[in-house]
């Protein structure tokens, strides 16, 4: 059977912008924020176990998911979602600063 050309032979990939524009805004936004929160809990655990490399990687991952959620909310025109994401990002940054300052003072 000959291989068909066109859209059927292309790999399927979804980016956050495609999902945001297709109307999956609130569900995707909630998933991204939940993932960010779970990573922050993992970072807190890594700091307790003194696994600094894991904590630093977790910090960057949590911030990346928070920024992705904010961009998704803005592109999906979810004003309340963008405000929630901004507050979550600020809280994450404050927690990171608090945990890093506690680490340096101890």
Residue pairs with C-beta under 8 A, 6 or more apart in sequence:
3 9
16 28
16 32
16 68
16 71
16 72
16 75
17 71
17 72
17 75
19 28
19 72
20 28
20 71
20 72
20 73
20 75
20 76
21 75
21 76
23 76
25 72
25 73
25 76
25 78
25 81
26 78
26 81
28 72
28 76
29 69
29 72
29 73
29 76
29 78
29 81
29 84
29 85
32 65
32 66
32 68
32 69
32 72
33 65
33 66
33 69
33 84
33 85
33 88
35 65
36 62
36 65
36 66
36 69
36 88
36 92
37 88
39 58
39 61
39 62
39 65
40 58
40 62
40 92
40 95
42 54
42 58
43 54
43 55
43 58
43 59
43 62
43 99
44 99
46 52
46 54
46 55
46 58
47 55
47 99
47 103
55 99
59 96
62 92
63 89
63 92
63 93
63 96
66 85
66 88
66 89
66 92
67 89
69 81
69 85
69 88
70 82
70 85
70 86
70 89
72 81
73 81
73 82
73 84
73 85
74 82
